[in-house]
Amino acid sequence: MNQGGPRILHVSTTSKLGGVSEVVRSELPYLAELGWQTRWVAASDLDEAHDAAFVLHNALYGVPAGDFPADQVRSGVSRFLAANTEAVVAAAREADVVVLHDPMVLTLATAIRPVTPKIAWRCHVGSEDLETIDQDAITFLRPQLDVVDHLLFSHHSLIWPGWQDDSRIIVVPPGIDPRSWKNRDLPEETYEALWSDLHAARGTCLAQDTGEQDARITLDDFGTGGLRAPGSPFVLQVSRWDPLKGQLGVVRAFARLAEDDPDTELVLVGPHIDDRQNYPVNRRVWQDLMRARQELDSPVRERVHIWRFGPVQRTGEDLALNVLRRQARTVVQNSSRESFGLTVAEAMWKRAVVVGADVDGISAQIHDGVNGLLAPYTEGEGPWADTVRRSLTDEAGRSRWSTAARATVEERYLSRPGVQRQTAAFTGTPDTGKNTP
């Protein structure tokens, strides 16, 4: 870490992919501006601990999975700790505050407790349907939870039953960095130059000069094609390949939408799949989507595009998402569980018209009919198609929703106020953040 100022260490399972990485990356510049020395360590050696991490993740998301397999999780956690404890403890010795992200990384808490003054755990998963949270998972993690100084939740409604009065809890939603390549407003000529390649999903292109080393955009359509024309209207979902993100339902529901809409296309975009770093289910979800597309009638199938980024080129990927969200007619997020819709906030900031699933954190971000639209999570049926059709055709509504969406993010979901709230708690100073929902 650099000299001077309090020292903060973030620990997550990866620094490349996923919402946790996006949140940490968005907060680091503001921590530095507030005088904090920052360091970020990836405890990324999951290997055989993948299954245990997935069980903990789903258990705290409230996804039904039968009896909690404590022995299996304990075995996976042991392997994870053996691979990562030494390096994380060494880094924690040089920190004044250590922030652990998500359940698997929380298991490092007792190991680092003797070497650092303050530990915070940030819970990025959860459901407002609190009865579905697996209490056995919380019991399993209780020894780790008992030694941390702060527990960070994204929303009041996500705090576990019986924990609402715990004095260690800080409610702070994730935020976005409006200065990042993903979220900043770009010159019109940059949008046009990038879109000329992106709309056709043309393999690899080099973005305009950014001064960054990783500005190359690598996109593979795996035979699903690009848009039929640069100006084709399209519905966009940006998500990792995860069963909780509901892409399969989007494909099936889009087929219903397409019955009386001959023009609109569908684009599903997700990250590179690294079988060592990602959960095994990620590849299975992507394969299921490809099969579902193939089963569609030919005229509809040709309007469904499934694009995947290549190995991470951070700036290039961010620029691509910036342009895609600006060009999309409607952005959707059909999650069955979502403690906070980071992709929703990013799209709202770009003034996109957003249709989000009426669940958890998304329903806190979108006020139906005010700054976007909500539809029940769909597996292909229900009102999703009609709601998306409204988002495409109600021009007066589109103008209102997009303007209000940007204002909502500016008021509640930018990174700086959340960083101020956290650092105030860490140092015992007055809270100056203003984005608590």
Beta strands, then each sheet from edge to edge (+ up, - down):
strand 1: 7-12
strand 2: 37-42
strand 3: 97-101
strand 4: 118-122
strand 5: 150-153
strand 6: 169-171
strand 7: 204-206
strand 8: 216-220
strand 9: 234-238
strand 10: 265-270
strand 11: 304-309
strand 12: 330-333
strand 13: 354-357
strand 14: 373-375
sheet 1: 2+ 1+ 3+ 4+ 5+ 6+
sheet 2: 7+ 8- 11+ 10+ 9+ 12+ 13+ 14+
end
